[in-house]
Amino acid sequence: MKSMIKHLWIIVVAAVIGLSMTACGGGSTALTYADFQGKWVHSGVANDPDYDDYSFEFTGDQLQFLDIGANGKLYRALHGTFTFTNTEITFIAPPGTWTGWTQRYTLSKNQLKLEDGTSPYGIAGTFIRQ
């Protein structure tokens, strides 16, 4: 009987800790496309006079990446789709256009951090939701 009460007590404590972590934002939650929605501007170029735009814009599973210089010159425009897990985002190019890639990321509130090294275009760093 004592063993059964001890096991029941352990289950109750584990459930309370799990509920507390979820309520406080410490639990793992599944991301959705809605978490990525909107325009995300690179933090290093947001106030850089050499850039008019260096950003991602996500709508549903659609993406647009723009790299526009201060002179209005379009250096790069990538349009396609994306998928993601909790640790990686995959940028998918339409056939015959640009080269897609998969990149590690973290998403925290209004910051999307893309790790360096996997983008064939050198796209990495912190992007801030506008």
N, C-alpha and C positions, 0 to 999 in steps of 0.2 A: 504494500500500500504506500509506504514512504517513497519507494522508487517511482511509482506512478505519479504521485503528487509532485515530486521533484521534476520529472519530465514535463508535466503540465505547466509548472511554474516557469521552466526554461522557455517553453513555447509562448507563454503569455508575455514574458519579458522581451523575447525576440520580436513579437508582433508589435508591442508598444514602441520599441526602438525603431522598427521599420516605418511605422506610421509617423513617428516624430521626425525622422529624417526626410520623409516625403513632404510633410507639411512645412518643413523649414527649407525646402529646396535642396536638401542634401542627397535625396534619392535620385536614382537614374530615371530620366524621362525620355521617351522616344521623341525625336525631332520630327517635324513635319515640314512640308514645303512652305507653310505659312511662316515658319521661323526664319526663313531666308528672304521673304518678300521685301521688296523695296530697292532703293538705290544705296550702294555701299561705296564710299569714296576712300581711296587710299590715304591714310593719315599723313604720310610723308609728302604728299603733293597737294593736299587740300588747300594750302595757302601758298603754294609755290607759283611764282609768276611765270615759270616756264611751261605750265600746264593749264589748259582750260578744263580738261576732264581726264581722269584716270580712275575709272569706276566699273563696278559690276551693277547690273540691274536685273533682279530676279522677279518673274511673274509666273506663278504656277511652277511648272517644270522648265520654263523657258529662261534663257539667260542672254544677256547682251554685255559684252565688255567693250569699253571705249577707251582709247588712248589718243587724246587730242592735245596738240601743242598749243602754246600761247598764241601763236600766229593763226590759229584755227585749222592748222594742217592736221588731217586725220592720219595718224600713224598706224593705228590698228583698230579694227572693228570686228569683233567675233560675235556671231549670233548662233545659237544652238540650244541644246537642252542640257540638263544636269540631273544626276542622281547622287545619293549620299548614304553613308552609314553614320554612326556616331563619331567616327574618327577620320573618314576619308570622303572627299567630294570628287566626283568624276564629271569633267566637262566634255560633252559629246558634240562633235562637229557634224554638220550635215555632210553626206558623202561628197568627196571631191572639193572640199573647201579648205579649212584649216585643220591642224593636227590637234586632236583631243588629248586629254591627259587625266590622270588621277593624282590627287594631292592630299596630304594630311592637313587637317584643319582643327581649330577649336572655335566654337561659337559661344559667346558669353554676352548676353543681353544685346547691346548694340555694337559689339566688336566681333568681326570675323577675321581670324588670324590664319593666313595660309602659309604653311611652312615652305622654306626655300628649297630649291634643288630639283623639282620634278617638272615644272612648267617649261615647255620648249620656248616660251616667250619671256621667261624671267619674271613672271607674275608671282609675287609673294609679298608678305608683310601684313600689316593690320589695316583693315578696311572698316570705316565707321559708317553705321547706318545714318542716313540723312533724314 
